Amino acid sequence: MRVLLRRFSRAYGAAPHQPLLVLGAFALTAYVVVLLVPDSSFTRMLVWFLAAVVLHDLVLFPVYAGADRLLRAGARRGRTAVGWVNHVRVPVLGSALLLLVFLPGIIRQGEFTYYAATGQTQQPFLGRWLLLTAAMFALSALWYLVRVMRSRHLGVGRDGN
C-alpha cells in the first residue's frame, strides 16, 4: 500500500490527501452556490466558471508559462551580479491582476449602470491603470538599481561571495 501511495504522490506531485481536500472544497462550494443562487442563475454561473477554467488552462497558462520561460532564458544568457527576473515578474503580475479586477471599468462595460449607481464616468479607469502599472515598473526598476549599486559597493556577487 505504501508503494502505491508513494507512486501516486510522485505522479500527482503532492500528498494523496490533497486531491480529496480539493474535491471536498469544490463540493462544498457547489452546495453553497446551489443553496444561495436561484436555479436560472446557477446554470449561467456554471458555464462561466467552466469557460474561465478552459480559457485559463488552455490559453492563458501556456502564454504566461512560455513568457516566463523566455524571461528566465534571457536571464541565463545575460548573467548579472544581481538577478533581475523578479523585478520584471512582480510588476507584470501586479499589472495583470489590476487589469483583471478593473477590466470592466477600463473597457467601459456597464457604463450606464456605473453612472447611475455612482454619478461618475468610467473614463479615469484606463489612465489610472496605466499610471499604477508605470509606478510598479518604476519602483521595481528603482529597487533593482539600489540592489545593483549595493552589490557593487559591497563587492557581492549573485552567489553571495
C-alpha positions, -999 to 999 in steps of 0.1 A, spaced: 0 0 0 29 24 8 44 18 -25 12 26 -43 8 58 -23 44 68 -30 38 62 -67 6 82 -67 24 111 -48 52 111 -73 29 110 -103 4 136 -89 31 159 -73 15 161 -39 3 141 -10 -26 117 -17 -50 135 6 -46 168 -13 -69 159 -43 -95 147 -18 -94 180 0 -97 199 -33 -127 178 -44 -143 184 -10 -138 221 -13 -154 221 -47 -183 200 -34 -189 224 -5 -187 254 -29 -212 238 -53 -236 230 -24 -235 266 -12 -240 280 -47 -269 257 -52 -285 269 -19 -279 306 -24 -284 311 -62 -317 307 -80 -318 279 -105 -317 300 -136 -285 318 -125 -268 286 -114 -265 272 -150 -251 305 -162 -226 307 -134 -215 271 -141 -210 279 -178 -190 310 -169 -169 291 -144 -161 262 -168 -153 287 -196 -129 305 -173 -112 273 -164 -109 262 -200 -97 297 -210 -71 298 -183 -58 262 -187 -58 261 -225 -49 297 -234 -36 319 -206 -14 294 -187 6 283 -218 10 320 -227 24 332 -194 44 300 -188 60 305 -221 67 341 -214 82 332 -181 104 306 -197 117 332 -222 123 356 -194 143 330 -175 163 321 -206 172 357 -212 183 359 -175 206 329 -180 222 344 -211 228 378 -196 241 369 -161 244 398 -138 256 402 -102 220 409 -92 191 388 -105 165 408 -124 138 383 -133 116 390 -102 119 428 -109 100 421 -141 77 394 -128 63 413 -98 51 444 -117 38 423 -146 18 402 -121 5 433 -103 -5 449 -135 -22 418 -148 -42 414 -115 -53 451 -116 -63 446 -152 -83 415 -143 -101 434 -115 -107 466 -133 -112 454 -169 -150 461 -169 -142 497 -160 -113 500 -184 -133 488 -214 -163 508 -201 -186 478 -197 -218 487 -179 -212 524 -184 -248 535 -178 -252 513 -148 -220 526 -132 -230 562 -139 -265 556 -124 -250 540 -93 -221 564 -87 -228 595 -107 -193 592 -121 -180 581 -155 -156 552 -162 -132 574 -181 -104 575 -155 -101 537 -152 -77 532 -181 -54 562 -172 -53 551 -136 -44 515 -145 -16 527 -168 -3 551 -141 -3 523 -115 14 499 -140 41 525 -147 45 532 -110 50 495 -103 76 491 -130 94 523 -119 95 512 -83 108 478 -93 135 494 -115 145 517 -87 148 488 -63 168 469 -89 191 499 -92 195 501 -54 204 464 -53 229 467 -82 246 498 -65 247 480 -32 262 448 -47 289 470 -65 296 488 -33 299 457 -12 315 436 -40 289 409 -35 281 386 -65 250 367 -72 261 337 -51 268 359 -20 306 359 -24 
